[in-house]
Amino acid sequence: MKYIFPLFLSVVIFGCKQMSDKRVVSKSISSEADSNLVKYRHKLDSIGTDSINISADPENPIFYKTADLKDIIKHRPELISEYADDPGIEYERRKLSVDELDDQKGVDYSFASEVGEDGYYAVYAYFLRFRNGDKPYETQRARLIRLYTDINSVFQKLMNGGTYFGHQETRILGDAEYAISLYPKDKNDDYYNKPYNIGAQKQLFISSLNQFIDDELKANNLYLGKDKADAKAELSKTVEEIDSLITGYFYLKMAQRYRYEKY
């Protein structure tokens, strides 16, 4: 019996310490969220317009009211956190509670539909672009958007269209911006900076894409005669552009990832 009380006391002290540690972590996270909210609201104010084109793709402008963007980041703090995961993971991870949904007014910060998810990817990309750096990675961003758009268009044509591919046209912004966050920032990044020629690996990827096109066109009864030949020529031209856009190991990995995860 004499050992029971010290043991009980140790358990109580340990439990109290865990609760205290959780409070400290929770307070730290809350403080970071508040600080980020102030910082990004200031960024939005500094733009000095009531409406902002949040898209990095000049062919796909997306406008949001500045006030709505402020409201969104107030309720969706993961959009302005210091570290961002893949947009699909972030979207699934942050589900609004019933109380949050009931309290929702004005702009849709629940993003709770197919079109809403498109919007989430676009807003995610916009705020991640602040953290990645807009101008420093302008060329890489444009290349990735074009690369993903081309891959999406290949499968869209082979599948004779469909709403899935239309949704991807907007979601590409989030996927491309996440890829920019992975882009090697210096030559010491030995994961994406390979010392060997990637020509053979790239050729395998391109050949696989061409083979898939040939097989799908043979099985596609909606394309007949000249239409099938025209479709083949158009798709071949798109694949040639994909080939030209893959200028290094990083772009090859991003193309492989996008192609096999999405299609």
C-alpha positions as CSV (number, residue, x, y, z in Angstrom):
1,M,0.0,0.0,0.0
2,K,2.8,2.4,0.8
3,Y,3.8,2.5,-2.9
4,I,0.3,3.2,-4.2
5,F,0.1,6.9,-3.2
6,P,3.5,7.9,-4.8
7,L,2.5,6.0,-8.0
8,F,-0.8,7.7,-8.1
9,L,0.9,11.1,-7.5
10,S,3.3,10.4,-10.3
11,V,0.4,9.6,-12.7
12,V,-1.4,12.8,-11.7
13,I,1.8,14.9,-12.2
14,F,2.5,13.3,-15.6
15,G,-1.1,13.8,-16.7
16,C,-1.0,17.5,-15.6
17,K,2.3,18.0,-17.5
18,Q,0.8,16.5,-20.7
19,M,-2.2,18.8,-20.4
20,S,0.1,21.7,-19.8
21,D,2.2,20.8,-22.8
22,K,-0.9,20.5,-25.0
23,R,-2.0,24.0,-23.9
24,V,1.4,25.4,-24.7
25,V,1.4,23.8,-28.2
26,S,-2.2,24.9,-28.8
27,K,-1.4,28.5,-27.7
28,S,1.6,28.5,-29.9
29,I,-0.4,27.3,-32.9
30,S,-3.1,29.9,-32.2
31,S,-0.5,32.6,-31.9
32,E,1.0,31.6,-35.2
33,A,-2.4,31.6,-36.9
34,D,-3.2,35.1,-35.6
35,S,0.2,36.4,-36.7
36,N,-0.2,34.9,-40.2
37,L,-3.7,36.3,-40.5
38,V,-2.5,39.8,-39.8
39,K,0.4,39.4,-42.2
40,Y,-1.7,38.1,-45.1
41,R,-4.5,40.6,-44.6
42,H,-1.8,43.3,-44.8
43,K,-0.6,41.8,-48.0
44,L,-4.1,41.8,-49.5
45,D,-4.6,45.5,-48.4
46,S,-1.3,46.4,-50.0
47,I,-2.5,45.3,-53.4
48,G,-5.0,48.2,-53.2
49,T,-7.8,46.8,-55.3
50,D,-11.3,45.6,-54.4
51,S,-11.0,42.6,-56.7
52,I,-7.9,40.4,-57.3
53,N,-7.1,37.9,-60.1
54,I,-5.7,35.0,-58.1
55,S,-4.8,32.9,-61.1
56,A,-1.2,32.4,-62.3
57,D,-2.5,31.2,-65.6
58,P,-3.2,34.1,-68.0
59,E,-5.5,31.9,-70.0
60,N,-7.6,31.1,-66.9
61,P,-8.2,34.3,-64.8
62,I,-10.1,33.8,-61.5
63,F,-11.3,36.9,-59.7
64,Y,-12.1,37.1,-55.9
65,K,-13.1,40.1,-53.9
66,T,-10.3,41.2,-51.5
67,A,-12.8,41.2,-48.6
68,D,-13.8,37.6,-49.4
69,L,-10.2,36.5,-49.4
70,K,-9.8,38.0,-46.0
71,D,-12.9,36.1,-44.8
72,I,-11.6,32.8,-46.3
73,I,-8.2,32.9,-44.6
74,K,-9.9,33.8,-41.2
75,H,-11.9,30.5,-41.4
76,R,-9.3,28.4,-43.3
77,P,-6.0,29.0,-41.5
78,E,-4.3,26.1,-43.3
79,L,-4.2,28.2,-46.4
80,I,-1.7,30.6,-44.8
81,S,0.2,28.2,-42.5
82,E,4.0,28.2,-42.9
83,Y,4.0,24.6,-44.4
84,A,1.6,23.4,-47.0
85,D,0.9,19.8,-48.0
86,D,-0.5,18.6,-51.3
87,P,-3.7,20.5,-52.1
88,G,-5.8,17.4,-52.2
89,I,-4.6,16.4,-48.7
90,E,-5.1,19.9,-47.3
91,Y,-8.6,19.9,-48.7
92,E,-9.6,16.6,-47.2
93,R,-7.8,17.3,-43.9
94,R,-9.7,20.5,-43.0
95,K,-13.4,19.7,-42.7
96,L,-15.6,22.4,-41.2
97,S,-17.6,21.5,-38.2
98,V,-21.4,21.9,-38.1
99,D,-21.1,25.0,-36.0
100,E,-18.6,26.5,-38.5
101,L,-21.0,25.7,-41.4
102,D,-24.0,27.2,-39.5
103,D,-21.9,30.4,-38.8
104,Q,-20.9,30.7,-42.5
105,K,-22.0,34.0,-44.0
106,G,-21.2,35.7,-47.3
107,V,-18.4,34.0,-49.3
108,D,-18.3,30.2,-49.4
109,Y,-15.3,29.1,-47.3
110,S,-16.6,25.6,-46.9
111,F,-15.7,24.8,-50.6
112,A,-18.1,21.9,-50.2
113,S,-18.9,20.9,-53.8
114,E,-17.0,19.9,-56.9
115,V,-16.9,23.5,-58.1
116,G,-16.1,24.5,-54.5
117,E,-13.1,22.2,-54.5
118,D,-11.9,23.9,-57.7
119,G,-12.1,27.2,-55.9
120,Y,-10.1,25.8,-53.0
121,Y,-7.3,24.7,-55.2
122,A,-7.2,28.2,-56.8
123,V,-7.1,30.0,-53.4
124,Y,-4.6,27.5,-52.1
125,A,-2.3,28.2,-55.1
126,Y,-2.7,32.0,-54.6
127,F,-1.5,32.0,-51.0
128,L,1.2,29.4,-51.5
129,R,2.5,31.6,-54.3
130,F,3.1,34.3,-51.7
131,R,5.3,31.9,-49.7
132,N,7.1,30.3,-52.7
133,G,7.8,33.7,-54.3
134,D,6.0,35.0,-57.3
135,K,8.6,36.4,-59.6
136,P,11.6,34.1,-58.7
137,Y,9.7,31.0,-60.0
138,E,7.6,32.6,-62.7
139,T,9.2,30.6,-65.5
140,Q,9.0,27.3,-63.6
141,R,5.4,27.9,-62.6
142,A,4.4,28.7,-66.2
143,R,6.1,25.5,-67.5
144,L,4.4,23.3,-64.9
145,I,1.0,24.8,-65.6
146,R,1.5,24.2,-69.4
147,L,2.8,20.7,-68.7
148,Y,-0.1,19.7,-66.6
149,T,-2.6,21.3,-69.0
150,D,-1.2,19.3,-71.9
151,I,-1.4,16.0,-70.0
152,N,-5.0,16.8,-69.0
153,S,-5.9,17.7,-72.6
154,V,-4.5,14.4,-73.9
155,F,-6.8,12.4,-71.6
156,Q,-9.7,14.7,-72.1
157,K,-9.6,14.1,-75.9
158,L,-9.1,10.4,-75.5
159,M,-12.1,10.1,-73.1
160,N,-14.2,12.4,-75.4
161,G,-14.5,15.1,-72.7
162,G,-16.2,15.0,-69.3
163,T,-16.6,17.2,-66.3
164,Y,-13.6,15.7,-64.6
165,F,-11.2,17.3,-67.0
166,G,-12.9,20.7,-66.7
167,H,-12.4,20.6,-63.0
168,Q,-8.7,19.8,-63.5
169,E,-8.2,22.9,-65.5
170,T,-8.6,25.0,-62.4
171,R,-7.1,22.5,-59.9
172,I,-3.9,22.5,-62.0
173,L,-3.1,25.8,-60.3
174,G,-2.9,24.2,-56.9
175,D,-1.0,21.1,-58.2
176,A,1.6,23.3,-60.0
177,E,2.1,25.6,-57.0
178,Y,2.7,22.7,-54.7
179,A,5.2,21.4,-57.2
180,I,7.0,24.8,-57.0
181,S,7.3,24.3,-53.3
182,L,9.3,21.1,-54.1
183,Y,11.4,22.8,-56.7
184,P,15.2,22.5,-55.9
185,K,16.2,25.8,-54.5
186,D,19.9,25.2,-54.7
187,K,22.5,22.8,-56.4
188,N,22.9,20.9,-53.2
189,D,19.4,19.3,-53.6
190,D,20.6,15.9,-54.7
191,Y,17.1,14.5,-55.0
192,Y,16.1,16.5,-58.1
193,N,19.5,17.5,-59.3
194,K,20.8,14.3,-60.9
195,P,24.3,13.9,-62.3
196,Y,23.2,11.7,-65.2
197,N,21.4,12.3,-68.4
198,I,17.6,11.7,-68.1
199,G,17.1,11.1,-71.8
200,A,16.3,7.4,-71.6
201,Q,13.9,7.8,-68.7
202,K,12.1,10.7,-70.4
203,Q,11.8,8.6,-73.6
204,L,10.2,5.8,-71.7
205,F,7.6,8.2,-70.3
206,I,6.9,9.8,-73.7
207,S,6.7,6.3,-75.4
208,S,4.3,5.1,-72.8
209,L,2.1,8.1,-73.4
210,N,2.2,7.6,-77.2
211,Q,1.4,3.9,-76.8
212,F,-1.5,4.7,-74.6
213,I,-2.8,7.1,-77.2
214,D,-2.5,4.5,-80.0
215,D,-4.3,1.8,-77.9
216,E,-7.1,4.2,-76.9
217,L,-7.7,5.5,-80.4
218,K,-7.9,1.9,-81.8
219,A,-10.6,1.1,-79.3
220,N,-12.4,4.4,-79.7
221,N,-15.4,3.9,-82.1
222,L,-16.4,7.6,-81.9
223,Y,-13.4,8.6,-84.1
224,L,-13.7,7.2,-87.6
225,G,-11.6,7.5,-90.7
226,K,-10.2,11.0,-91.1
227,D,-11.4,12.1,-87.6
228,K,-9.2,9.4,-86.0
229,A,-6.2,10.5,-88.1
230,D,-6.8,14.2,-87.2
231,A,-7.1,13.3,-83.5
232,K,-3.9,11.3,-83.7
233,A,-2.1,14.2,-85.3
234,E,-3.4,16.7,-82.7
235,L,-2.5,14.4,-79.8
236,S,1.0,13.8,-81.2
237,K,1.6,17.5,-81.4
238,T,0.6,17.8,-77.7
239,V,2.9,15.0,-76.7
240,E,5.7,16.7,-78.6
241,E,5.1,19.8,-76.5
242,I,5.1,17.7,-73.3
243,D,8.5,16.3,-74.4
244,S,9.9,19.8,-74.9
245,L,8.6,21.0,-71.5
246,I,10.5,18.2,-69.7
247,T,13.9,19.8,-69.5
248,G,15.2,18.1,-66.4
249,Y,14.7,15.4,-63.8
250,F,12.4,17.7,-61.7
251,Y,9.9,18.2,-64.5
252,L,10.1,14.5,-65.4
253,K,9.1,13.5,-61.9
254,M,6.3,16.1,-61.7
255,A,5.0,14.9,-65.1
256,Q,5.1,11.3,-64.0
257,R,3.4,12.1,-60.7
258,Y,0.7,14.2,-62.3
259,R,-0.1,11.7,-65.0
260,Y,-0.2,8.6,-62.8
261,E,-2.0,10.2,-59.8
262,K,-4.7,12.0,-61.8
263,Y,-5.4,9.6,-64.7
